[in-house]
């Protein structure tokens, strides 16, 4: 009999404090962070702004129950940040923590922004920080003015919308007139010692450019220096639904005070037509770097690192002076050059880049040396941190490095790496875990291991990696049911990363051995492996799962494959429907499909970012795309295919094989995969007489902000379930469903027909609380 370790439950997962990425002061002696938590007894959330003392590890409360974000230090004792107000405006607030903890913090409002604003960055204009340049993002109307709360809430008598070009809707909301814009301004310190914000200027007004790029862009799409900005934006001449092409731009400002005039200069790179991200300056604003993909229309292409050693020399050159920072790659574990960098920043001295990249189930930190001595050959890349999931990196003024990371057992950890390079580069000089390395949850790193199983296509790779998570009370003499988790993307991966959505430990603590395979198409195993899923959705990835299933049954006696279930979301949901119509489906006790795909023509032609299906499924599903500009873009980027070709991997072609009990979950505001893709499989299951259930959350609101990243991205919630009350119901339904079919006790005995199952009756018009999310978007 399997005994469940009940300490780490969904309630524990969802109510535990969620700590943001740490923001250290320049010297690394203090760390700012926010902490959000939820109480299922009171049905309320709490938010705290806290200051962590690195020397003592004492954490001091600075403010609570305020919607704060975008912390920026001005020096070791003063910082500014944004606070969202209840009237839908934003305050720029300043704090003085020089006397903390002996005395209370000194705080005041430095300025008001008459709109919802985010993504604050600052740059001192003098050494004493008497004047500070700021840039933030806020929506702008077509005339370049701020999208005010009045305009946001304005309603016409008719609710109709008329469109003549794409997008109609994007991710989780319909497109409107307002677009993302960057706004510059200046903070000036008066005789009282307090800062005051001057007039803001829309520096993109009249350019036709949008930054940050929706829906996920944030501070990773621009950077600031005294002379202006560097930023990325989608090519305004191209249809955004058919192209991923971004341009990098330098923006020069003649002033940071009211009505500043800007000059925008594009930085084209021949042969690189794909997406771009992470434009950054060094501390002096003399060097710049960014990441850019080669291929237009392919959002999972490899990021290539480009450097401008002298930004200001551009004015005297007739052509851009870029250096591609790359060298020959190897397939050895930890080799930076065989992986795709996710984010970059400069070291304090500007002689190195700090880069984060996925590698075989971990997200690692590397130091790419740009200059060391005249005898340097190439650009050596040293691995500074190789465990867990590094989500944010900050260069400290003394050449040390501060990083935020998590793992499968620890939801947040801060660390400072000592001066490098050194023999102890992997050993942090200071760490601070939010959960005592998982001990507060009753979890430990010994629960996590890896297996490597035969790959479907040995020409690409010989073995496929899976992460395995066992119960905390694992007994090798027992046999445990197996839960196979399939990630989304499909170009994504399972990693040693915490998640508040698909958390393997939650399933393991129910009494499962959890197996999470990174099948063909996954990231972190070389670009060829990622690329191999194109026009191959139900081919090699499915066979990789079959091979993994067979290997587990043959080599893991503790795993009872006769009591196995499979679960997945997005692409993982697609795979549930594909498995349902194939042989593996008959070997599984139950399936869980969250926001999946049943029909390619129905889902993929109704999605918003059409470049995704056109690339992944091998081309546009028609021979002749017509003669108009958009049609030529589609054919030129992706080539032509047919609906018959698309049907090769279409789950709806195999409905006659469906027989396994299946839970279907789909949210009504998921515009990436319309709700018909959830209703259709449930209809099929019901009509075929197969045990099935359908769960939906029609009220999930528009956005939530993930934490753990140095930037606060905009992530749509409707492809996920993020409100704690809804997420708890999700866990109740999912765990009861799979536990029933493998012979484990139900997670909850509450009756779904009663109010208690749904959290009880809500008071009046009270809205459900939302919390920041933790975890990779695909998991």
Order of alpha helices (4+ residues) and beta strands (2+ residues): alpha-beta-beta-beta-beta-beta-beta-beta-beta-beta-beta-beta-alpha-beta-beta-beta-beta-beta-beta-beta-beta-beta-beta-beta-beta-beta-beta-beta-beta-beta-beta-beta-beta-beta-beta-beta-beta-alpha-beta-alpha-alpha-beta-alpha-alpha-beta-alpha-alpha-alpha-alpha-beta-alpha-beta-beta-beta-alpha
